[in-house]
Amino acid sequence: MKAVVMKAVGDVSGLQLDAIAMPTLQTDTQILVRLKAAGVNPVDTKIRRRGVFVDSLPAVLGCDG
């Protein structure tokens, strides 16, 4: 699947369109949801600029689905 991946904190130059592995379910209480598009909201831009709430890079942003 394709996703815009944050490879570095800062401006939009740290974002790159990449092919990533399809997520896998880890427990029987999880579900997998197919999205055609996801919105980008102010929280995502703050995460990109400051690097908060990101455990490690690269990271896929997108809080709205």
mmJSON file of the N, C-alpha and C atoms, coordinates in Angstrom:
{"data_MODEL":{"atom_site":{
"group_PDB":["ATOM","ATOM","ATOM","ATOM","ATOM","ATOM","ATOM","ATOM","ATOM","ATOM","ATOM","ATOM","ATOM","ATOM","ATOM","ATOM","ATOM","ATOM","ATOM","ATOM","ATOM","ATOM","ATOM","ATOM","ATOM","ATOM","ATOM","ATOM","ATOM","ATOM","ATOM","ATOM","ATOM","ATOM","ATOM","ATOM","ATOM","ATOM","ATOM","ATOM","ATOM","ATOM","ATOM","ATOM","ATOM","ATOM","ATOM","ATOM","ATOM","ATOM","ATOM","ATOM","ATOM","ATOM","ATOM","ATOM","ATOM","ATOM","ATOM","ATOM","ATOM","ATOM","ATOM","ATOM","ATOM","ATOM","ATOM","ATOM","ATOM","ATOM","ATOM","ATOM","ATOM","ATOM","ATOM","ATOM","ATOM","ATOM","ATOM","ATOM","ATOM","ATOM","ATOM","ATOM","ATOM","ATOM","ATOM","ATOM","ATOM","ATOM","ATOM","ATOM","ATOM","ATOM","ATOM","ATOM","ATOM","ATOM","ATOM","ATOM","ATOM","ATOM","ATOM","ATOM","ATOM","ATOM","ATOM","ATOM","ATOM","ATOM","ATOM","ATOM","ATOM","ATOM","ATOM","ATOM","ATOM","ATOM","ATOM","ATOM","ATOM","ATOM","ATOM","ATOM","ATOM","ATOM","ATOM","ATOM","ATOM","ATOM","ATOM","ATOM","ATOM","ATOM","ATOM","ATOM","ATOM","ATOM","ATOM","ATOM","ATOM","ATOM","ATOM","ATOM","ATOM","ATOM","ATOM","ATOM","ATOM","ATOM","ATOM","ATOM","ATOM","ATOM","ATOM","ATOM","ATOM","ATOM","ATOM","ATOM","ATOM","ATOM","ATOM","ATOM","ATOM","ATOM","ATOM","ATOM","ATOM","ATOM","ATOM","ATOM","ATOM","ATOM","ATOM","ATOM","ATOM","ATOM","ATOM","ATOM","ATOM","ATOM","ATOM","ATOM","ATOM","ATOM","ATOM","ATOM","ATOM","ATOM","ATOM","ATOM","ATOM","ATOM","ATOM"],
"id":[1,2,3,4,5,6,7,8,9,10,11,12,13,14,15,16,17,18,19,20,21,22,23,24,25,26,27,28,29,30,31,32,33,34,35,36,37,38,39,40,41,42,43,44,45,46,47,48,49,50,51,52,53,54,55,56,57,58,59,60,61,62,63,64,65,66,67,68,69,70,71,72,73,74,75,76,77,78,79,80,81,82,83,84,85,86,87,88,89,90,91,92,93,94,95,96,97,98,99,100,101,102,103,104,105,106,107,108,109,110,111,112,113,114,115,116,117,118,119,120,121,122,123,124,125,126,127,128,129,130,131,132,133,134,135,136,137,138,139,140,141,142,143,144,145,146,147,148,149,150,151,152,153,154,155,156,157,158,159,160,161,162,163,164,165,166,167,168,169,170,171,172,173,174,175,176,177,178,179,180,181,182,183,184,185,186,187,188,189,190,191,192,193,194,195],
"type_symbol":["N","C","C","N","C","C","N","C","C","N","C","C","N","C","C","N","C","C","N","C","C","N","C","C","N","C","C","N","C","C","N","C","C","N","C","C","N","C","C","N","C","C","N","C","C","N","C","C","N","C","C","N","C","C","N","C","C","N","C","C","N","C","C","N","C","C","N","C","C","N","C","C","N","C","C","N","C","C","N","C","C","N","C","C","N","C","C","N","C","C","N","C","C","N","C","C","N","C","C","N","C","C","N","C","C","N","C","C","N","C","C","N","C","C","N","C","C","N","C","C","N","C","C","N","C","C","N","C","C","N","C","C","N","C","C","N","C","C","N","C","C","N","C","C","N","C","C","N","C","C","N","C","C","N","C","C","N","C","C","N","C","C","N","C","C","N","C","C","N","C","C","N","C","C","N","C","C","N","C","C","N","C","C","N","C","C","N","C","C","N","C","C","N","C","C"],
"label_atom_id":["N","CA","C","N","CA","C","N","CA","C","N","CA","C","N","CA","C","N","CA","C","N","CA","C","N","CA","C","N","CA","C","N","CA","C","N","CA","C","N","CA","C","N","CA","C","N","CA","C","N","CA","C","N","CA","C","N","CA","C","N","CA","C","N","CA","C","N","CA","C","N","CA","C","N","CA","C","N","CA","C","N","CA","C","N","CA","C","N","CA","C","N","CA","C","N","CA","C","N","CA","C","N","CA","C","N","CA","C","N","CA","C","N","CA","C","N","CA","C","N","CA","C","N","CA","C","N","CA","C","N","CA","C","N","CA","C","N","CA","C","N","CA","C","N","CA","C","N","CA","C","N","CA","C","N","CA","C","N","CA","C","N","CA","C","N","CA","C","N","CA","C","N","CA","C","N","CA","C","N","CA","C","N","CA","C","N","CA","C","N","CA","C","N","CA","C","N","CA","C","N","CA","C","N","CA","C","N","CA","C","N","CA","C","N","CA","C","N","CA","C","N","CA","C","N","CA","C"],
"label_alt_id":[null,null,null,null,null,null,null,null,null,null,null,null,null,null,null,null,null,null,null,null,null,null,null,null,null,null,null,null,null,null,null,null,null,null,null,null,null,null,null,null,null,null,null,null,null,null,null,null,null,null,null,null,null,null,null,null,null,null,null,null,null,null,null,null,null,null,null,null,null,null,null,null,null,null,null,null,null,null,null,null,null,null,null,null,null,null,null,null,null,null,null,null,null,null,null,null,null,null,null,null,null,null,null,null,null,null,null,null,null,null,null,null,null,null,null,null,null,null,null,null,null,null,null,null,null,null,null,null,null,null,null,null,null,null,null,null,null,null,null,null,null,null,null,null,null,null,null,null,null,null,null,null,null,null,null,null,null,null,null,null,null,null,null,null,null,null,null,null,null,null,null,null,null,null,null,null,null,null,null,null,null,null,null,null,null,null,null,null,null,null,null,null,null,null,null],
"label_comp_id":["MET","MET","MET","LYS","LYS","LYS","ALA","ALA","ALA","VAL","VAL","VAL","VAL","VAL","VAL","MET","MET","MET","LYS","LYS","LYS","ALA","ALA","ALA","VAL","VAL","VAL","GLY","GLY","GLY","ASP","ASP","ASP","VAL","VAL","VAL","SER","SER","SER","GLY","GLY","GLY","LEU","LEU","LEU","GLN","GLN","GLN","LEU","LEU","LEU","ASP","ASP","ASP","ALA","ALA","ALA","ILE","ILE","ILE","ALA","ALA","ALA","MET","MET","MET","PRO","PRO","PRO","THR","THR","THR","LEU","LEU","LEU","GLN","GLN","GLN","THR","THR","THR","ASP","ASP","ASP","THR","THR","THR","GLN","GLN","GLN","ILE","ILE","ILE","LEU","LEU","LEU","VAL","VAL","VAL","ARG","ARG","ARG","LEU","LEU","LEU","LYS","LYS","LYS","ALA","ALA","ALA","ALA","ALA","ALA","GLY","GLY","GLY","VAL","VAL","VAL","ASN","ASN","ASN","PRO","PRO","PRO","VAL","VAL","VAL","ASP","ASP","ASP","THR","THR","THR","LYS","LYS","LYS","ILE","ILE","ILE","ARG","ARG","ARG","ARG","ARG","ARG","ARG","ARG","ARG","GLY","GLY","GLY","VAL","VAL","VAL","PHE","PHE","PHE","VAL","VAL","VAL","ASP","ASP","ASP","SER","SER","SER","LEU","LEU","LEU","PRO","PRO","PRO","ALA","ALA","ALA","VAL","VAL","VAL","LEU","LEU","LEU","GLY","GLY","GLY","CYS","CYS","CYS","ASP","ASP","ASP","GLY","GLY","GLY"],
"label_asym_id":["A","A","A","A","A","A","A","A","A","A","A","A","A","A","A","A","A","A","A","A","A","A","A","A","A","A","A","A","A","A","A","A","A","A","A","A","A","A","A","A","A","A","A","A","A","A","A","A","A","A","A","A","A","A","A","A","A","A","A","A","A","A","A","A","A","A","A","A","A","A","A","A","A","A","A","A","A","A","A","A","A","A","A","A","A","A","A","A","A","A","A","A","A","A","A","A","A","A","A","A","A","A","A","A","A","A","A","A","A","A","A","A","A","A","A","A","A","A","A","A","A","A","A","A","A","A","A","A","A","A","A","A","A","A","A","A","A","A","A","A","A","A","A","A","A","A","A","A","A","A","A","A","A","A","A","A","A","A","A","A","A","A","A","A","A","A","A","A","A","A","A","A","A","A","A","A","A","A","A","A","A","A","A","A","A","A","A","A","A","A","A","A","A","A","A"],
"label_entity_id":["1","1","1","1","1","1","1","1","1","1","1","1","1","1","1","1","1","1","1","1","1","1","1","1","1","1","1","1","1","1","1","1","1","1","1","1","1","1","1","1","1","1","1","1","1","1","1","1","1","1","1","1","1","1","1","1","1","1","1","1","1","1","1","1","1","1","1","1","1","1","1","1","1","1","1","1","1","1","1","1","1","1","1","1","1","1","1","1","1","1","1","1","1","1","1","1","1","1","1","1","1","1","1","1","1","1","1","1","1","1","1","1","1","1","1","1","1","1","1","1","1","1","1","1","1","1","1","1","1","1","1","1","1","1","1","1","1","1","1","1","1","1","1","1","1","1","1","1","1","1","1","1","1","1","1","1","1","1","1","1","1","1","1","1","1","1","1","1","1","1","1","1","1","1","1","1","1","1","1","1","1","1","1","1","1","1","1","1","1","1","1","1","1","1","1"],
"label_seq_id":[1,1,1,2,2,2,3,3,3,4,4,4,5,5,5,6,6,6,7,7,7,8,8,8,9,9,9,10,10,10,11,11,11,12,12,12,13,13,13,14,14,14,15,15,15,16,16,16,17,17,17,18,18,18,19,19,19,20,20,20,21,21,21,22,22,22,23,23,23,24,24,24,25,25,25,26,26,26,27,27,27,28,28,28,29,29,29,30,30,30,31,31,31,32,32,32,33,33,33,34,34,34,35,35,35,36,36,36,37,37,37,38,38,38,39,39,39,40,40,40,41,41,41,42,42,42,43,43,43,44,44,44,45,45,45,46,46,46,47,47,47,48,48,48,49,49,49,50,50,50,51,51,51,52,52,52,53,53,53,54,54,54,55,55,55,56,56,56,57,57,57,58,58,58,59,59,59,60,60,60,61,61,61,62,62,62,63,63,63,64,64,64,65,65,65],
"pdbx_PDB_ins_code":[null,null,null,null,null,null,null,null,null,null,null,null,null,null,null,null,null,null,null,null,null,null,null,null,null,null,null,null,null,null,null,null,null,null,null,null,null,null,null,null,null,null,null,null,null,null,null,null,null,null,null,null,null,null,null,null,null,null,null,null,null,null,null,null,null,null,null,null,null,null,null,null,null,null,null,null,null,null,null,null,null,null,null,null,null,null,null,null,null,null,null,null,null,null,null,null,null,null,null,null,null,null,null,null,null,null,null,null,null,null,null,null,null,null,null,null,null,null,null,null,null,null,null,null,null,null,null,null,null,null,null,null,null,null,null,null,null,null,null,null,null,null,null,null,null,null,null,null,null,null,null,null,null,null,null,null,null,null,null,null,null,null,null,null,null,null,null,null,null,null,null,null,null,null,null,null,null,null,null,null,null,null,null,null,null,null,null,null,null,null,null,null,null,null,null],
"Cartn_x":[0.839,0.0,0.889,0.328,1.099,0.718,1.706,1.479,2.513,2.14,3.116,3.804,5.104,5.888,6.74,6.747,7.6,8.943,9.981,11.318,12.195,11.769,12.517,11.543,11.822,11.02,11.364,10.353,10.599,9.58,10.043,9.124,8.715,7.966,7.43,8.496,9.726,10.782,11.075,10.632,10.813,9.764,8.797,7.723,8.029,7.678,7.944,6.852,6.368,5.407,6.175,5.72,6.428,5.441,5.916,5.158,5.517,4.508,4.745,3.982,4.377,3.72,2.312,1.419,0.055,0.101,-0.61,-0.611,-1.163,-0.674,-1.182,-1.876,-2.85,-3.579,-2.755,-2.628,-1.816,-2.646,-3.93,-4.815,-6.157,-6.957,-8.274,-9.308,-8.895,-9.801,-9.563,-8.646,-8.353,-9.083,-9.312,-9.883,-9.013,-9.082,-8.364,-9.396,-9.209,-10.158,-9.499,-10.192,-9.657,-10.116,-9.161,-9.452,-9.076,-9.883,-9.519,-8.712,-8.938,-8.202,-8.261,-7.255,-7.223,-6.912,-7.578,-7.349,-6.118,-5.591,-4.483,-5.034,-4.844,-5.39,-4.259,-4.578,-3.527,-2.66,-3.216,-2.41,-1.267,-1.556,-0.525,0.591,0.254,1.298,2.143,1.543,2.312,3.253,2.769,3.624,4.809,4.551,5.624,6.642,6.192,7.114,7.932,7.286,7.933,8.402,7.876,8.267,7.654,6.617,5.967,5.066,4.847,3.971,4.475,5.737,6.301,7.361,7.153,8.107,9.406,9.284,10.472,10.157,11.203,11.045,11.555,10.999,9.924,8.574,7.662,6.333,5.291,4.117,2.999,2.074,1.855,0.951,-0.476,-1.423,-2.824,-3.686,-4.344,-5.211,-6.672,-7.01,-8.388,-8.516,-9.472,-9.677,-11.123],
"Cartn_y":[-1.161,0.0,1.231,2.374,3.609,4.51,5.241,6.18,7.292,8.448,9.527,9.287,9.104,8.718,9.896,10.154,11.188,10.551,10.971,10.411,11.324,12.591,13.551,14.578,15.068,16.123,17.451,18.298,19.62,19.996,20.561,21.013,19.845,20.156,19.102,18.325,18.8,18.056,16.719,16.551,15.298,14.254,14.61,13.685,13.066,11.776,11.078,10.036,9.958,8.923,7.616,6.593,5.316,4.163,3.028,1.786,1.177,0.857,0.267,-1.045,-1.865,-3.158,-2.955,-3.829,-3.814,-4.141,-3.387,-3.683,-5.087,-5.704,-7.018,-6.897,-7.744,-7.755,-8.498,-7.901,-8.49,-9.265,-8.909,-9.608,-9.856,-10.72,-11.011,-9.921,-8.873,-7.75,-6.568,-6.698,-5.632,-5.889,-4.802,-4.914,-4.115,-4.441,-3.722,-2.978,-1.669,-0.82,-0.324,-0.436,0.045,1.489,2.377,3.781,4.096,4.902,5.386,6.663,7.423,8.67,8.995,9.698,10.149,11.634,12.341,13.776,14.09,15.26,15.774,16.955,16.942,18.019,18.729,19.766,20.517,19.662,18.615,17.745,17.116,16.68,16.064,17.048,18.296,19.282,19.598,19.618,19.843,18.672,17.453,16.279,16.357,16.717,16.8,17.859,19.008,20.108,19.832,19.239,19.093,17.683,16.689,15.31,14.721,15.355,14.832,13.656,12.752,11.583,10.575,10.657,9.716,8.896,7.572,6.698,6.569,6.434,6.276,6.695,6.965,7.319,6.17,5.935,6.672,6.392,7.349,7.247,7.673,7.069,7.431,8.323,9.537,10.471,10.221,10.785,10.675,10.262,11.217,10.947,10.788,11.281,11.223,10.134,9.272,8.208,8.037],
"Cartn_z":[0.0,0.0,0.0,-0.367,-0.41,0.757,1.252,2.348,2.267,2.758,2.91,4.25,4.189,5.36,5.814,7.123,7.69,8.009,7.292,7.495,8.338,8.497,9.311,9.87,11.053,11.686,11.02,10.853,10.283,9.238,8.13,7.088,6.188,5.123,4.259,3.5,3.472,2.778,3.463,4.698,5.42,5.102,4.244,3.866,2.512,2.363,1.114,0.87,-0.375,-0.755,-0.89,-0.17,-0.126,-0.181,-0.625,-0.511,0.841,1.632,2.953,3.062,4.006,4.216,4.768,4.372,4.891,6.383,7.21,8.651,8.918,9.966,10.363,11.703,11.913,13.177,14.222,15.401,16.465,17.481,17.614,18.56,17.9,18.507,17.934,18.252,18.948,19.231,18.293,17.343,16.393,15.077,14.323,12.985,12.019,10.753,9.714,8.88,8.735,8.015,6.744,5.613,4.333,4.126,3.899,3.616,2.182,1.542,0.208,0.327,1.378,1.609,3.097,3.57,4.964,4.975,5.846,5.953,6.781,6.554,7.361,8.139,9.432,10.254,11.002,11.759,12.46,13.386,13.955,14.822,14.022,12.803,11.968,11.635,11.359,11.041,12.271,13.453,14.685,14.953,14.717,14.899,13.939,12.691,11.693,12.066,12.509,12.838,14.086,15.1,16.416,16.74,16.03,16.3,17.557,18.089,19.293,18.941,19.878,19.743,18.711,18.317,17.356,18.085,18.129,18.812,18.036,16.715,15.884,14.45,13.703,12.289,11.449,10.296,9.638,10.315,10.176,10.773,9.738,9.827,8.959,9.755,9.262,9.912,9.452,10.153,9.748,10.919,11.512,12.647,12.215,11.034,10.553,9.5,9.703,8.726,8.406],
"occupancy":[1.0,1.0,1.0,1.0,1.0,1.0,1.0,1.0,1.0,1.0,1.0,1.0,1.0,1.0,1.0,1.0,1.0,1.0,1.0,1.0,1.0,1.0,1.0,1.0,1.0,1.0,1.0,1.0,1.0,1.0,1.0,1.0,1.0,1.0,1.0,1.0,1.0,1.0,1.0,1.0,1.0,1.0,1.0,1.0,1.0,1.0,1.0,1.0,1.0,1.0,1.0,1.0,1.0,1.0,1.0,1.0,1.0,1.0,1.0,1.0,1.0,1.0,1.0,1.0,1.0,1.0,1.0,1.0,1.0,1.0,1.0,1.0,1.0,1.0,1.0,1.0,1.0,1.0,1.0,1.0,1.0,1.0,1.0,1.0,1.0,1.0,1.0,1.0,1.0,1.0,1.0,1.0,1.0,1.0,1.0,1.0,1.0,1.0,1.0,1.0,1.0,1.0,1.0,1.0,1.0,1.0,1.0,1.0,1.0,1.0,1.0,1.0,1.0,1.0,1.0,1.0,1.0,1.0,1.0,1.0,1.0,1.0,1.0,1.0,1.0,1.0,1.0,1.0,1.0,1.0,1.0,1.0,1.0,1.0,1.0,1.0,1.0,1.0,1.0,1.0,1.0,1.0,1.0,1.0,1.0,1.0,1.0,1.0,1.0,1.0,1.0,1.0,1.0,1.0,1.0,1.0,1.0,1.0,1.0,1.0,1.0,1.0,1.0,1.0,1.0,1.0,1.0,1.0,1.0,1.0,1.0,1.0,1.0,1.0,1.0,1.0,1.0,1.0,1.0,1.0,1.0,1.0,1.0,1.0,1.0,1.0,1.0,1.0,1.0,1.0,1.0,1.0,1.0,1.0,1.0],
"B_iso_or_equiv":[0.0,0.0,0.0,0.0,0.0,0.0,0.0,0.0,0.0,0.0,0.0,0.0,0.0,0.0,0.0,0.0,0.0,0.0,0.0,0.0,0.0,0.0,0.0,0.0,0.0,0.0,0.0,0.0,0.0,0.0,0.0,0.0,0.0,0.0,0.0,0.0,0.0,0.0,0.0,0.0,0.0,0.0,0.0,0.0,0.0,0.0,0.0,0.0,0.0,0.0,0.0,0.0,0.0,0.0,0.0,0.0,0.0,0.0,0.0,0.0,0.0,0.0,0.0,0.0,0.0,0.0,0.0,0.0,0.0,0.0,0.0,0.0,0.0,0.0,0.0,0.0,0.0,0.0,0.0,0.0,0.0,0.0,0.0,0.0,0.0,0.0,0.0,0.0,0.0,0.0,0.0,0.0,0.0,0.0,0.0,0.0,0.0,0.0,0.0,0.0,0.0,0.0,0.0,0.0,0.0,0.0,0.0,0.0,0.0,0.0,0.0,0.0,0.0,0.0,0.0,0.0,0.0,0.0,0.0,0.0,0.0,0.0,0.0,0.0,0.0,0.0,0.0,0.0,0.0,0.0,0.0,0.0,0.0,0.0,0.0,0.0,0.0,0.0,0.0,0.0,0.0,0.0,0.0,0.0,0.0,0.0,0.0,0.0,0.0,0.0,0.0,0.0,0.0,0.0,0.0,0.0,0.0,0.0,0.0,0.0,0.0,0.0,0.0,0.0,0.0,0.0,0.0,0.0,0.0,0.0,0.0,0.0,0.0,0.0,0.0,0.0,0.0,0.0,0.0,0.0,0.0,0.0,0.0,0.0,0.0,0.0,0.0,0.0,0.0,0.0,0.0,0.0,0.0,0.0,0.0],
"pdbx_formal_charge":[null,null,null,null,null,null,null,null,null,null,null,null,null,null,null,null,null,null,null,null,null,null,null,null,null,null,null,null,null,null,null,null,null,null,null,null,null,null,null,null,null,null,null,null,null,null,null,null,null,null,null,null,null,null,null,null,null,null,null,null,null,null,null,null,null,null,null,null,null,null,null,null,null,null,null,null,null,null,null,null,null,null,null,null,null,null,null,null,null,null,null,null,null,null,null,null,null,null,null,null,null,null,null,null,null,null,null,null,null,null,null,null,null,null,null,null,null,null,null,null,null,null,null,null,null,null,null,null,null,null,null,null,null,null,null,null,null,null,null,null,null,null,null,null,null,null,null,null,null,null,null,null,null,null,null,null,null,null,null,null,null,null,null,null,null,null,null,null,null,null,null,null,null,null,null,null,null,null,null,null,null,null,null,null,null,null,null,null,null,null,null,null,null,null,null],
"auth_seq_id":[1,1,1,2,2,2,3,3,3,4,4,4,5,5,5,6,6,6,7,7,7,8,8,8,9,9,9,10,10,10,11,11,11,12,12,12,13,13,13,14,14,14,15,15,15,16,16,16,17,17,17,18,18,18,19,19,19,20,20,20,21,21,21,22,22,22,23,23,23,24,24,24,25,25,25,26,26,26,27,27,27,28,28,28,29,29,29,30,30,30,31,31,31,32,32,32,33,33,33,34,34,34,35,35,35,36,36,36,37,37,37,38,38,38,39,39,39,40,40,40,41,41,41,42,42,42,43,43,43,44,44,44,45,45,45,46,46,46,47,47,47,48,48,48,49,49,49,50,50,50,51,51,51,52,52,52,53,53,53,54,54,54,55,55,55,56,56,56,57,57,57,58,58,58,59,59,59,60,60,60,61,61,61,62,62,62,63,63,63,64,64,64,65,65,65],
"auth_comp_id":["MET","MET","MET","LYS","LYS","LYS","ALA","ALA","ALA","VAL","VAL","VAL","VAL","VAL","VAL","MET","MET","MET","LYS","LYS","LYS","ALA","ALA","ALA","VAL","VAL","VAL","GLY","GLY","GLY","ASP","ASP","ASP","VAL","VAL","VAL","SER","SER","SER","GLY","GLY","GLY","LEU","LEU","LEU","GLN","GLN","GLN","LEU","LEU","LEU","ASP","ASP","ASP","ALA","ALA","ALA","ILE","ILE","ILE","ALA","ALA","ALA","MET","MET","MET","PRO","PRO","PRO","THR","THR","THR","LEU","LEU","LEU","GLN","GLN","GLN","THR","THR","THR","ASP","ASP","ASP","THR","THR","THR","GLN","GLN","GLN","ILE","ILE","ILE","LEU","LEU","LEU","VAL","VAL","VAL","ARG","ARG","ARG","LEU","LEU","LEU","LYS","LYS","LYS","ALA","ALA","ALA","ALA","ALA","ALA","GLY","GLY","GLY","VAL","VAL","VAL","ASN","ASN","ASN","PRO","PRO","PRO","VAL","VAL","VAL","ASP","ASP","ASP","THR","THR","THR","LYS","LYS","LYS","ILE","ILE","ILE","ARG","ARG","ARG","ARG","ARG","ARG","ARG","ARG","ARG","GLY","GLY","GLY","VAL","VAL","VAL","PHE","PHE","PHE","VAL","VAL","VAL","ASP","ASP","ASP","SER","SER","SER","LEU","LEU","LEU","PRO","PRO","PRO","ALA","ALA","ALA","VAL","VAL","VAL","LEU","LEU","LEU","GLY","GLY","GLY","CYS","CYS","CYS","ASP","ASP","ASP","GLY","GLY","GLY"],
"auth_asym_id":["A","A","A","A","A","A","A","A","A","A","A","A","A","A","A","A","A","A","A","A","A","A","A","A","A","A","A","A","A","A","A","A","A","A","A","A","A","A","A","A","A","A","A","A","A","A","A","A","A","A","A","A","A","A","A","A","A","A","A","A","A","A","A","A","A","A","A","A","A","A","A","A","A","A","A","A","A","A","A","A","A","A","A","A","A","A","A","A","A","A","A","A","A","A","A","A","A","A","A","A","A","A","A","A","A","A","A","A","A","A","A","A","A","A","A","A","A","A","A","A","A","A","A","A","A","A","A","A","A","A","A","A","A","A","A","A","A","A","A","A","A","A","A","A","A","A","A","A","A","A","A","A","A","A","A","A","A","A","A","A","A","A","A","A","A","A","A","A","A","A","A","A","A","A","A","A","A","A","A","A","A","A","A","A","A","A","A","A","A","A","A","A","A","A","A"],
"auth_atom_id":["N","CA","C","N","CA","C","N","CA","C","N","CA","C","N","CA","C","N","CA","C","N","CA","C","N","CA","C","N","CA","C","N","CA","C","N","CA","C","N","CA","C","N","CA","C","N","CA","C","N","CA","C","N","CA","C","N","CA","C","N","CA","C","N","CA","C","N","CA","C","N","CA","C","N","CA","C","N","CA","C","N","CA","C","N","CA","C","N","CA","C","N","CA","C","N","CA","C","N","CA","C","N","CA","C","N","CA","C","N","CA","C","N","CA","C","N","CA","C","N","CA","C","N","CA","C","N","CA","C","N","CA","C","N","CA","C","N","CA","C","N","CA","C","N","CA","C","N","CA","C","N","CA","C","N","CA","C","N","CA","C","N","CA","C","N","CA","C","N","CA","C","N","CA","C","N","CA","C","N","CA","C","N","CA","C","N","CA","C","N","CA","C","N","CA","C","N","CA","C","N","CA","C","N","CA","C","N","CA","C","N","CA","C","N","CA","C","N","CA","C","N","CA","C","N","CA","C"],
"pdbx_PDB_model_num":[1,1,1,1,1,1,1,1,1,1,1,1,1,1,1,1,1,1,1,1,1,1,1,1,1,1,1,1,1,1,1,1,1,1,1,1,1,1,1,1,1,1,1,1,1,1,1,1,1,1,1,1,1,1,1,1,1,1,1,1,1,1,1,1,1,1,1,1,1,1,1,1,1,1,1,1,1,1,1,1,1,1,1,1,1,1,1,1,1,1,1,1,1,1,1,1,1,1,1,1,1,1,1,1,1,1,1,1,1,1,1,1,1,1,1,1,1,1,1,1,1,1,1,1,1,1,1,1,1,1,1,1,1,1,1,1,1,1,1,1,1,1,1,1,1,1,1,1,1,1,1,1,1,1,1,1,1,1,1,1,1,1,1,1,1,1,1,1,1,1,1,1,1,1,1,1,1,1,1,1,1,1,1,1,1,1,1,1,1,1,1,1,1,1,1]
}}}
